[in-house]
Structures are given as C-alpha cells and as structure tokens.
Amino acid sequence: MADYAANPTNAKQDQQIIDLRKRMLAVFLNRCRRMDEIRTDGVWWRFLDPNASWSEVLHSHPVSSIPKSILKAPPLDPANPTPAHSYLPIPAASAKLKTVAGTNHDNSSGHIQAGPHAFGRFPPEGHNLGEQELDPYFISYESSIKELEQLLTGPMEKVNRRTLSHLSSLAADLCELGSVYNAFAVSEQAPSLGPAIERIGQAADLSYIATEELSGSLGASFAEPMREHAQFAGVVRSVLKYRVLKRVQQDLTSEELNKKRALLDQLEQSEAEARRIENYLSSSQQISPPPKRSTSLKDPSSHQRRDGGQDDTESIDSDFPGTHGDFSSHTPSASQGLPERSTSAPSHKKMPSGNSITNKIFGPIRHAVQGVVDVDPERTRRDMIGKTRESIGQLEQAQVVSERDVKEASASVLKDMKRFQQDKEDDLRRYMLAYAQSQIEWAKKSKQQWEEARAEVEKIDES
C-alpha cells in the first residue's frame, strides 16, 4: 500500500498490488454475498453487471433519491422518505445521548453501569426493552469496538509491520549468505569439503525462499485481514453513531414539539386576555352616556361670525348717534381680534420649514422604528398562532416517523451487531490459525533443508 501511494501510476504493472486488489475484491464480494439485504438489491446486481454504466446508476433512482442528510430518511429504505421526514431536525454530528438518572453513559470507558448492575454485551432475548433501556448496550458495544479498532490500528499494526520488515531483511541476508557459500564452495578443492559448503549454501537459498513465502503469507493471511477488520470496526462505529443520532433526533423532535405547544398555550392565553379586555371596553362604552361638550369648546368660527355680524350692524347703524355710543364698546373687541389673527398668520406659515427639517432628520429614524415596532399586534399574534399550530402539526408527524425510525434502526443495528460479533470471532480464529500454519510450514521447510545440510557436513573427511 505504501508503494502504491508513492507511485500509483506503476500499480498496473506491480504484481503485488494487483494480487492485493484481487484479494480485497474477493473478500468484499464474499461478504456481500452472505448478506441477504445486499444480495437481493438491484443496485448490487447493476454493480456486478459489466455492461452497466456506474455513472448512470449513481444518477438514477434509488441512489439519486436518497436525501443529502441520511437522518431525513427511513433507516431501511432511505430512497423513499415520507413528507414527514423533511420536518425532522438535524442534530449536530458530535451530539450525544442525554444521561438518565442512575445511568452513566460514558463513551470514553469500556464499562457502562446503570445503578449497581452491569450490562452484558447484548440485551437478553425475549425482553421487550425500550429505547432508553437499549442505549447502554449500544454504548457499551461501541466502546468495545473502539478499543478493538485502536488495538488493530495501533500496537498490532506496528508489530505486524515490524515483523514483516524483519522477515524481509532476514530473507535478504539468507540470499546473500547462500551466494557467498556457493562461491566459496567453487573455490574449495577438497573433495569432501566443497560439496558440504555448497550444500550449506543451497540450504541458505532455500531458507531465503521459504522466508519470503512466510513474509508474503503473513502479510496476506494475517496483516491485511487485521487492517481490514479495523476498517470494519470503524464502519460498525459509524453505524452505532447513526443510531445515536437518530435517538438524539427523536429527543430533539419531542423537545421542539413541547416548546411549540407551550408557545401556543401562551399565545392563546394572550389572545383570550386581549379579547376579554376588548369586550370589557366595548361593554363599558355602551353603558356609560357620552360626555356633554362644554360651551367654552364651541367652534370659534361661530364666535367670529357673531363678531362679524356686530361689525356689520355697527356699520349700518352708524348714522344713528343715539346708538353709536352703545356699540362703540363692542367695536374695539372686534377690531382687536382681526389684527391678532393677521399677526399670527405669518408665524403659522413659517412652521412647515421647521417641520420639513425635522422630518428630514427624524424621518429615517421614525421609519426604522416603525419597522421594528409592531403596528398591528393583534394580527401578528394571530399569525403567530397559525404558524405555531402548523409547526405543531408538522412536528407531530415528525415525532411519529422518528419513533418508527428509531425502532427500525435499533432492531437492524442490533441484528448487525450480533452478526458482526460472530463474524469477528470466526475471522480472528481463522487469522490466528493461518498465522500458526504459516509459521509451521516455514519451520518444516527450513528444518528439512538444514537437516540435509547437516548430513552433508557430517560426511566431511576429518583427515
């Protein structure tokens, strides 16, 4: 894999990389063949069809119908989401389940405890447990899978790399040693010593070949499956994380629904209070008589018209001296009212200039304030009530599908957990047997070659 990363263009000619790809493809196909859900899927058969265009497969149903967020789709049929799935909230990728009283959900440790009792690896058969009761089992298994992944990708991977490197170095040293012994045997003239040295060189060469085979066998039957199993562990963790996110999504949906219901109650109470106040004010206005207008608040125009009438009377009766003195006292009042009106008119005409300046200054501010201040709170409140009721209806649908999705996800994930656990035990047993078998075959070949070399050495004439 390191050689492929360093020089990918040479991968088509590198026989080791070609063999590695063949082995990985064979393992992938065999694992898919053992899964009924994949074996009966149409996309799987189109993948196996050499005449099918994979680009066309990716851009057609059902692949193209899967939502961008897998959390907005059913777990077992993501290509056919219902309209209610679009109302589901999307939790954060780092979201975690809420702790329940008496339960310690600690993902960092491999032990999950609920009160004084410890949970097993899987829930007991025949028990219809709720989702909160199943959470500790999933979290416990996720912790054990995380430890396995860290072990396979950490110390185990380092030891395998170092072992294969040492075997490759040993094979190179044995190859060089065999060539040296063979050259030395050619130069030796003694009839019994030369063949013995040559036989030792041949044993070194055969040991070199056996060591190379051991290195390749351990890499193909032990190191590569271990790396592959570490990848499977990562996939299992992602599946368990998906189930956690679906549970968090269910909790978020319930919380949001409760908030919307509380908001609706508050808005309805405010609406009822506003109507009660409005009814009270309207009833009080109907009962109380309207207030009488004061005589001092009469229209000043009538007073001015009366004064004007007196002026006309004075002008008409001005030829009668007996009555001139009687109306002279009223004349100044009328004459005084006219100059006051004429003097106040210019000041009133100057007001628009000041108002225009004020409007220019405070107009934008007034416009901004009117945009913020609710000019019709009653209508806004009714709109809020309508929108809140609509949101509640959507969240109720989302709550139903979320509960169903969580049940389906839990059942499917639990089934896959048990299958993976069984496959993991079988695979590890097979890996260990392959490791031991490779060592045994290498030891047998080496022992046979060196026993034959020892027999040839014992034939050397001491004289």
Buried (B, 14 or more C-beta within 10 A) or exposed (E): EEEBEEEEEEBEEBEBBEEBEEBEEEEEEEEBEEEEEEEEBEBBEBBEEEEEEEEEBEEEEBBEEBEEEBBBBBBEEBBEBBEBBEBBBEBEEEBBBEEEEEBBBEBEEBEBBBEEEEBEEBBEEEEEEEBEBBBBBBBBBBBBBBEBBEBBBEEBBEEBEEBBEEBBEBBEBBBEBBBEBBEBBEEBEEEBBBBBBBBBBBBBBBBBBBBBBBBBBBBBBBBBBBBBBBEBBBEBBEBBBBBBBBBBBBBBBBEBBEBBBEBBEEBBEBBEEEEEEEEEEEEEEEEEEEEEEEEEEEEEEEEBEEBBEBBEEBEEBEEEEEEEEEBEEBBEEBEEBEEEEEEEEEEEEEEEEEEEEEEEEEEEEEEEEEEEEEEEEEEEBEEBBEBBBEBBEBBBBBBEBBBBBBBBBBEBBBEBBEEBBEBBEEBBEEBEEBBEEBEEBBEEBBEEBBEBBEEBBEEBEEE
